[in-house]
Amino acid sequence: MKLFQEKGEKNTSETVTCAVARAKELGIRHAVVASCTGKTAKMLLGTGLNIVCVTHQAGFKNPGENEMSEETRLFLQKEGVKVLTTTHLLAGVDRALRFKFQGVYPAEIIASTLRMFGQGIKVCVEVAVMALDAGLIPYGEEIVSIGGTGTGADASLVLVPAHSQYIFDTKIKEIICMPRA
């Protein structure tokens, strides 16, 4: 396991390198990557992995807007990348309830628990389950998942995601890398 001294975008290249190397060592065929601009997803091109790129949902920053440009989305799709833009697993309507009523709800408790390992680890689990729920990766197989803290990537896991209704059956097999900070 690689530990970064700091979190953040500066670890992106090394995170992707570590994830791809570990996938090849284990014979893993699928990678799920959180990437809103497509920059991190593009780093996986040519690796021989089946790539799923999970973006922020439409309206995440501004109502009705996608953060990934249509040009980038089309480029990635042309390169064989499956691009998923949908509601975040660990936010969605629970976040709406928090905004409206100032409470804490089950999905946010799960998210906060995963954040104990860091934001990137939470993102890795979340995007893997989202990709599985969308039918973009096979059920029951180990995959690599890449996530980050804010922008870029600083965490990667080997895991077997479960569908969202069975999220507690998700198995984190290895932490490939993560920030120590």
Number of C-alpha atoms within 10 A of each C-alpha: 11 15 15 18 11 13 23 21 16 14 20 22 15 16 26 24 14 18 24 23 15 18 23 14 9 11 12 18 18 21 28 33 29 28 26 23 18 22 14 24 24 17 13 22 15 9 15 12 20 19 27 26 28 25 23 20 19 16 12 14 11 9 8 10 12 18 19 19 13 10 9 15 19 13 14 20 15 10 13 13 21 18 25 20 17 15 16 19 20 23 17 14 14 17 18 13 14 14 11 9 9 10 12 13 16 11 16 18 12 14 19 15 12 18 14 10 16 20 22 30 26 22 27 27 29 24 28 34 25 25 25 19 18 12 11 19 24 14 14 14 13 23 27 27 33 34 32 29 18 12 18 26 28 30 35 32 29 24 21 22 31 21 19 17 9 10 14 11 12 17 15 15 13 13 19 21 23 29 21 12 11
